[in-house]
Amino acid sequence: MHSTMFRILGLFKPYRRLIYMALTLELIAIVTRLIVPRLTATVVNDVITDGKYDILTPLCIAILALTVLRSAAGYTRAMTFQKVSQQINYDIRTGLYDHLQEMPWEFYDKNRVGEIMSRMTGDMNNVRNFLCNTTFSIFTNSVCFVGSFVFMMFMSWQVTLMVLIMGPIIALTAMRFNRLIRPVFRDVREQNAVLNTRTQEDLAGMHVVKAFAREDYEQQRFEKDNRELLKKNLKASFIWSNYMPFMDLLSQLCTPITLAGGALMVYLGHMNIGELVGVTGYIWMLTNPMRQLANIINATAQAVTSAEKVFYYTDLGSTIREPQDAVSPEKFEGHVVFDHVTFSYGDHIVLKDICLEAKPGQTIAVMGATGSGKSTLITLLGRFYDIQKGSILVDGIDVRRQKLKPLRKHIGFVQQDNFLFSDTIADNIRYGKPGADMDRVKRSAHVAMADEFIEHCPQGYETVVGERGMGLSGGQKQRTGIARAVLISPSILVLDDSTSAVDMETEYEIQQELKQVLSGRTTFIIAHRISSVKNADQIIVLKNGEIAERGRHRELMDLDGIYAGMVRDQMSSAVKV
């Protein structure tokens, strides 16, 4: 807990001048508040009791001036703290987002988007509230407690000690409250992340939910997670309800103790009426910090719990890093070599001893059954994962020694399920090159045979597509993805089953256009249709992560192995249709 707290407070460091200014203003406000009861005692003793009415006006003016100064200082302090806390929240959120951008695909394979979103919203807000409100409250209450204690000691040390009897009892109660409430808040934050994940997944997959009429099932799952969150929140509320009234009672008892003790001191002649009035003016400043102790512990526990989750992501370094001496090829030509490559997800070996060479301008087709490692093979090109054995060379340099961004910018990826952003079709196409002019966008769309449907959209290229490309068919999204890859003019083009949702006639037209535009560029094709791969310079057939067959279409047909069986199955299916 202590290390997390130091890290939270360390966020103030870039803004320490503003923090010092805000704390100074708050100190001024507290000092003015501490002086007022002393002046009130003077009014009672010198003006009311002794009849020195000539000093009444200066005393009233002084009290009024102190009140105005306190208000001005408090307002400026509050605005300064708000500005700093919001800026810190911005810095953390931006830093976390930038950090998440650097995380490899493996991170997103293991962490759910809804949980990450929960960290960037609810947890961030808890940290901000702590920085803005709780830290200020700790400073204010600490200074008020010490200051009022000193002033009360000068007026009547006997009454002051009577009041402080409650201090150790309140402190012990607060410590027990902290031990109980902190793990409960951690459970609440965890369950809140689970519920956010459930909500995000259900809303994103609502089309599937409705297609299979599973609304009741999803509602039950949501109800279960929501009820679990309710139980954890009620547990936190139960602990709070048990301790807060008791701590409030202990602090409230300080007032009658002060009055009773003060009355006794006046009766015995050890203090006068003015001092008793002044002491009662300090009761709130002495007891309120005790009352606020539960609130401070509550807010601190929430902030620490939330900060631990946020810091978990920021501390989680990327497993894919550039070496300090990272280089890039003098010219990206698309020469790819897989040299005895072995890759595994954990203990599960996906690719084993893969040897493959693709020379600039060649087309390499990769085929195989589902789960044979086809998609994994091509993701290794952009070093989205690191291999365990062997090496992958792009233009003569191991990808582990290359600068990541230049490497990836020269590889055009088109996946089966293309992700489109909630933006115009034109901006989705020019995503890899934001500065591309409209003519280039249209040429890329024509190559992908996407211009046909785009021109029939309500606003053409300026039509805004919905989240994840909602509003477009699967084939339209695939053609938009192909146009996006073509526009960046990559040295290596990767087509991962990218025309599976396109009819065969359109697929043929796209292939013809791609031949002209991407002539001289290396192309990797993953497909199930024989028509997509039969003209490739080399066809690789994977089985259980190993290369089972390789060669051109005619060679593999003569081999009469796995590939030939695929061809016969597809021809047989076509005849039946």
Secondary structure, DSSP 8 states (H G I E B T S, - for coil): -HHHHHHHHHTTGGGHHHHHHHHHHHHHHHHHHHHHHHHHHHIIIIIIIT--GGGHHHHHHHHHHHHHHHHHHHHHHHHHHHHHHHHHHHHHHHHHHHHHHHS-HHHHHHS-HHHHHHIIIIIHHHHHHIIIIIHHHHHHHHHHHHHHHHHHHHH-HHHHHHHTTHHHHHHHHHHHHHHHHHHHHHHHHHHHHHHHHHHHHHHHTHHHHHHTT-HHHHHHHHHHHHHHHHHHHHHHHHHHHHHHHHHHHHHHTHHHHHHHHHHHHHHHTSS-HHHHHHHHHHHHHHHHHHHHHHHHHHHHHHHHHHHHHHHHHHHS--S----TT-B--SS----EEEEEEEEEETTEEEEEEEEEEE-TT-EEEEEESTTSSHHHHHHGGGTSS--SEEEEEETTEEGGGB-HHHHHHTEEEE-SS----SSBHHHHHGGG-TT--HHHHHHHHHHTT-HHHHTTSTTGGG-B--GGGTTS-HHHHHHHHHHHHHHT--SEEEEESTTTTS-HHHHHHHHHHHHHHTTTSEEEEE-S-HHHHTT-SEEEEEETTEEEEEE-HHHHHHHTSHHHHHHHHHHHHHHH-
